[in-house]
Amino acid sequence: MRQRLVVLNYHQVPEQADSLRPDQVDRHVFRQQLKTLKYFFNVVDLDYGVDAMRAGNLPPRAVAITFDDGYRDNHDVALEELLRAQCPATFFIATDYLDGGRMWNDTLIESIRLTQKNTLSLEAIGLEGSLRLATNQDRIQAIRTLIPAVKYLELSARQSAVDKLARVCEVELPNDMMMSSLQIKSLAEAGMGIGGHTSSHPILLKLPLADAVSDIIRGRDALTQLLGKEPRFFAYPNGKLGQDFSYEHTQVLPELGFDAAFTTQWGYVNKELPSFELPRVGFCRTVGWKLTVKVLRSFFDSPVEFAQPDQLNTQVVLR
Ligand SMILES: [Zn+2]
């Protein structure tokens, strides 16, 4: 495991456990995880980690921490815990949602969470059948059914499906789930890294390449304007090769000034990997020795598949 870096991937870190997202870490779990990581591993800043990996002087058992999307609890909860544990982290931000935005998946989840209804007919959102919402377990199941049903819809159809769902659920949705621009600035001022994650968080493969590129550029430019310097790293929304991004996106990013990009493919990072397909790993609520074992094992998990020029995605090609 010499000269290997394991990059961890987080999203939200709410103050309390979320009954509708049973796998989600919360403040207490995150604190425990940081303690374990500090004790058994060398938690490094992602910038330093990538530089040291390239120079061949990574410390042993090097681990870097990243967050995707830009949730407000990253500032309110995760930052406090990171500072307390003296752990650096990098936050990949989808810039359209700063200052009061809400991502489609949260519109869906919060609609299911807040509705007073006990059953939900799916006709209104263009699906068949109905869902029971009487118990917490019903609602977890409803979310697990609905997210994959709308995730890969064409982007405007996806937004319209979740907007209709919110109307059918008759709920008032929160507008404070994501960070403000000022909170991003304070993450950066606290020494944390900020990376690009597009502006509207599209599935890049669902867009014509030119639209995908302009979404990436808008996100990059918004961060540059906010922080006074271009983001060095990028993370692909959703992050699975062939499903969310393809070879052509890996080719465009260096031209846009990025130095490396991260996926959600599982495995460690080393110098031999293509810089625009660096894998990351996620651990949900695992803590203690189980976490130690899982992180240790990731130092031996090599990603198996990389983008090839002939794997142009048909969705893009056919347009
Ligand atoms: Zn994301």
Boltz pocket constraint, residues with backbone or C-beta under 6 A from the ligand:
constraints:
  - pocket:
      binder: B
      contacts: [[A, 68], [A, 69], [A, 197], [A, 201], [A, 236], [A, 237], [A, 238]]
      max_distance: 6.0
